[in-house]
Amino acid sequence: MEQFEYKSKWYKAAILSCIVLSPGLLEDYSMMWSETLFILFLLLFMMTIHRYLQYNSRKALIAAAIITSVACITRYAGIIIIGTGGIFILLNNKLSFRKRFIDALVFAAISPLLLIINLYRNYQFSGTLTGHREQSITPLITNMHDAGIIFSNWLPFMQENYTATIAVVIAIIAGLIFICLQRFLRRERIGDYETMAAAFALFYIVFMIIIATLSRFETLNSRFLTPVFIP
């Protein structure tokens, strides 16, 4: 938080209060769900990739790749961290394209390694990569509504209004897209924590809504989306 662009003690206090008092995070930590570790690995990833982007440190890059690899076998949604890291490496305009491409290859070789081993082991034992997955029975609009209910409970907003909850999701996604495009297209502050947080939050929210529309599992709930709360 000391690296934030807006260095107000009241701003930091507000952010920390939201984190400490978050019902979703408290539920994850008290139940010791996999999201507890996943959130830790996410924060460690952001710290190490930030160091890489600031100082072009190969050690920081490898550390970020290793942390990402462990995050991927904690939750399959770790592939979002792989994608986020790859994009920031390729957009790092402090380096030549050749150097960025080589660093991206290093990251791409290490970060999915444990996940690949895990998927291969699953296939050897069960004949499937991630277990039997049924087709989703909830349409896109329903999953957007469910996500809106979760965000409304976090923030909070109007919880009983179907249209309002969907509007909340659209507003959050649109806001994140605006921030990412503004910074990516102008190549401004690519390595800042705020940029990384916005990018991860955008990719993760969209991924969870889409995967819930394609694959059948529990209804989208606070547990599934808590990794996006801090970002």
Secondary structure, 3 states (H helix, E strand, C coil): CCCCCCCCHHHHHHHHHHHHHCHHHHHHHHHCCHHHHHHHHHHHHHHHHHHHHHHCCHHHHHHHHHHHHHHHHHCHHHHHHHHHHHHHHHCCCCCCHHHHHHHHHHHHHHCCHHHHHHHHHHHHHHCCCCCCCCECCCCHHHHHHHHHHHHHHHCCCCCCCHHHHHHHHHHHHHHHHHHHHHHHHHCCCCCCHHHHHHHHHHHHHHHHHHHHHHECCCCCCHHHHHHHCCC
